[in-house]
């Protein structure tokens, strides 16, 4: 089965959930809903996978069918450049922007309006970099392995330095590939120890440019074990691929996105309703159950398979360190693993 068809099936089932009318206040007042439906549409810029966001939109429209969402999808750098170009010309078309790099969005903070979701108090403060941006999406790192090749799977991050996994058995995404991988690199250095990279690099790690080809390589058996974003391996597991994932007790590095409503929004009520729904318990439950996401809610509505909340804790990078340490630590990582950009 294709990723699209699996997502569609899962999303269709999850999106059919309904809540009692009294509970719908979590999405905003009746006046907000009426105003959003009168506007009738919004324009949504995202750097996330198109097929994933299409399922999010379908789930939103199960709840609010009168508010259509026009999606514009492009890689993260292109989305940021488009926002800058359109804003400079006074023609920023986006109502809502969804982006994985909180630092890049923070630099554009003046282009976004003040916004607070109804359940703002339910979110982790350390997932926020601005009162204008909220983590509608939160991704998290897991340890994945090929069930046909690995009879003694890793149970901790520290296990990825064991001699038994030497010789291209472990694959991982290169450090400089983006903010999500830098989060993993930072976690390794700060939580697992300054010698972690050296120990692991000695095992002849296979390096990949991004998570998609690495997850494919894992399923094909080109590597046996890989740290991966859970949402990337999740759909392959659902498809029946010979893979499994675990969440390690040292911590799960998470990547909270930064989503915001532009000051130039032509459909501010529809934008607010869309954000409210995505950040709501219903929206976050859908993302966890159907897309393999994590959540930045203090009290998750549910947990992914294998996640024991008594043992597993999330790890969020300190934002000031995230920006300050990046260049120096990535240069050191490149040298340790023998990677040349």
N, C-alpha and C positions, 0 to 999 in steps of 0.2 A: 504493500500500500504506500501511496505517496504521503509526504508530510501534510500536504493540503487536505487530503481526504480524511486523514486521521484527526487533524485539528477540527475539521468541519463536523465530524461525528461526535467528538467530545464536546465541542462548543455547543452544538445543537442540543445535546442532552442537558448540559449545565445551564444554558440560557433559558431553558423552559421553566426553570424554577420561578415561583412567584411568592411574594410576601403579602401578608395582610395589608389592607389599605392603610391602617394606622401606622404601619412601619415605614410607609413610603416617605414620611417626613425626613428620613435620613438623606434623601436626595435633594431636599429643599422644599420651600413652601409651595402651596398650590398656585400662588401668584407667579412664582418663578417658573413652574412647569408650564403654566398658561402662556407666559411671555416667551418662553423657549419654543413652544409649539407654534406660536404666532410667527416667530422669526423663521422657523421651519428647517433651518440648515446651519451648518458651520463648516469651516475649512480647517483641516487638521494636518499639521506638518509633523512627520515622524522619521526617526532614523532607525526604527525597529524593523524587523522582518515584515514585509508587506502582508504575507499570508496570515501571520499572527495578528496583526492589527485589524485585518479584515474580519477575523473572528470576534475580536473585541467589539468592533462596530456592530456586528450582527447581534451580539449579546445585549448591547446597549439598546438596539432597536427592538428587541423583544420586549423590553421594558417601556421604551419611548419611541414607538413607531413613527410618530409625526415629526421627528427631528432627524433629518438626513445628515450624514457626515461625508464630506468630500475629502478623501485622503490624498496627500502629497507625500510620497516616500522617496528618500534619497539617503546616501551614506552620511554619517555624522558631520564630517567636514563640509560637505556640500550644503547640508541644511543650514548650518551656521552661516556660511557665505551667502546663501540665498536670503536669509533673514537680514543680514547686514546690507546687502545690495538693495533690497526692496525698501528697507527702512530709510536708507539714505535718499532714495527717490520719492519718499512719501507714499509708497505703494505696498506696504507690508500687508499681504493678503491673509495671513494665518490668523485664525481665531485662537487656536490652541496649538502649542508646540510641545512635543514629547522628545526628550533627548537623554542619552545615557551619561553624558559628561557634564557633571555639575559645575566644574570649573569654567567651561566654555559658556554655559548658560549664565553663570554668575556675572561674567563680563558684559552680558547683554541685559542685565537686570533692569535698567532704565526703560527698556522697551516693553516691560510687562507691568500689568496693573496689580494692585493689591487684591489678594484673594485668600480666603480661609474656608476650607471645607467644613460642613456641619460637624464632622467627627474629628476635628483638628487635634483635640486633646488625646485622642487614641493613638497618635503617631509618635514614634521615637524621636526625640529632639535631635539626636545625633545623625539622623537621616536627612536633616534639613540644612540647607546652606543660605536660605533666604526665606522670609515669610511669603514671598511671591511664588515660590516653587515647591511642588509637592511630589512625592514618589508614587505616582500611579503605577509604575513598574518597579519591581525590585528583583534582581537576579541574584543567584547564589552559587558558590562553587561546591562541587562534590568530587568524590573519587570514583571513577567509573572503571569497569574491567570487563573483559571478554569472558563469559562464563564457560565457554568451551575450552579456553586455553589456560585459565588461571584456577588452580585447585586450592590455592592458599591465598585468597584475596587480601589486599591491604585493609586494615581496620582503622589506621590512623595516618595522619600526614607523615609522621616520623617513619612509618613503614616504607615510604617511597625512597628511603636511603639504604634499604637492605641489599646486601650483595646478591641475594637470590634473584633479584630483578635486573641484574646487570646484562648489558648487551642489547640495547635498542628495544628492550621489553616495555619501557615506559616512554610515552610520548607526551609532549606538552607544547602549549602555544608559546611562542617567543615573547619575552617581556615587553618589547617596544610595540606590540601589535595594537595597543589601545588602552583606554582607561579601565576596562574590566580586568584585563590581564595584569595591569600595573597594580590593581587592588590585590590580586593574588600574590604578586611578587612582594609587595609591602607587608602583607600578612606573614609570608614565609620568613622574612628577615626579622620582623618585630616579635613574632610569637614563637616560631620554631627555632630561632637562634641564628647568629651571624655565620655559623659554619654550615648551615643547612644547604646552601647552594653548592658549596664545595663538595660536600659529601654526595649530593645527588648528581652533580656534573660528572663525578668519577664513574658513574654507572653507564656512561655513554648514552645519554638521553637523546631520543629522536625528536627533532624540533619541527614544528608546523607553523604556518603563517597565521592560522586562525582556527577557531573551534570547529567549524563545519568540516574541513578536510580531516582534522584529527579524529572527530567522531566517526567519520566514514572509515578511516584507517583502523580504528578500534574494532568496528563491526567486521571488517574484512580480515582481521587478524594480523595486520601489518605491525601493530603494537598490541600489547596485552592489557596495559593499564594506562590511565590518563586522568589527570585532574581536568575537569570540564565544567562549564556552566551547566547546571542541572537541566535547564530548559532545552539545551541542545541535545542531550542524550535521552531526555524524557520521551520525546516522540518516537525515537528509535526503539526504546524499550516497549512502548505501547504497540508498535508495529510487530513486535515479536522477534526483534533482533537478539542475538546471543550476547546480551549485555545486561549489567546490573550496576546500580550506583549506591554508594553509602555516604553518610554525612559523618565526618570525623569528629571525635570529642574535643580536639584542640580548638575547634571553632569552625564556623562556616563564614568565610568572607562574603559579604553581600555588597551589591552595587545598587544603591537607590538612584533612580532616575530623577530628573528635574523637569517637571511639567508645569507649564504656566499659560496664562491667558494674556494676550497682547493688549496693549493700550489702544491699539487701532482696531480692535475687534468690531466687526459690523454685526455680529450676533452674540453679544456678551452674555445674554441669558442662556442661549443654547450652549455656549462654551462653558458656562458655570454649571449647568445641569450635567453635561458630559463629564466634567471633572468630578463633580459631586458623586456621580454614579461610580466612576472608576475607582475612587478612593473609599467608597462605602464598603461595608462588610460584604455585601452581595458582590460587588465588583472585584474585591480582593479574593473572595472565595472562588469565583469563576477563574481568576488568573492562576491560582494555586492548583485547583483541581483539573483544569482543562489545558493549561499552557505550561505547567511545570515551573511557575514562578515561585519566589519566596514572597514575603511581605515585610513592610516596615511598620506594620501595626505592632503596638506593644504586646497585645494579646492576639495572636493569630487565630483566625476562625477555624482553621484546621492545619494539619501538618502533612508534608509529603511522606510517602512511604519510607519507612525506616528511620524517621526522625523522632527521637525520644526527647521531649522537651526537658526532662530531668537531667539529661546528659549533654545534649547538644545546645550550644549557644551561638548566636550570630556574632560576627566581628565586623564593626564598621570603622573604616579608616578615619582618623582625625583629619578634617578637611585642610587645615593649615599645613600639616605635615604632608598630606597627599600632594599638594602643589610644590612645597619647598624641597622635598626629598627626591622627587621623581627623576630629574636628569642625572644626578650623581649616582643614585642607586641603580638606575637602568644601565648606565655606562659600566658599572662594576659587574652587573649581571651578565652583560654581553661578553665581557672578558672571561668571566668564570666559565660560561658555557661555550665559549669559542664561537659566538654568533657575530656575524658581520652584516650590517644592514645594506 
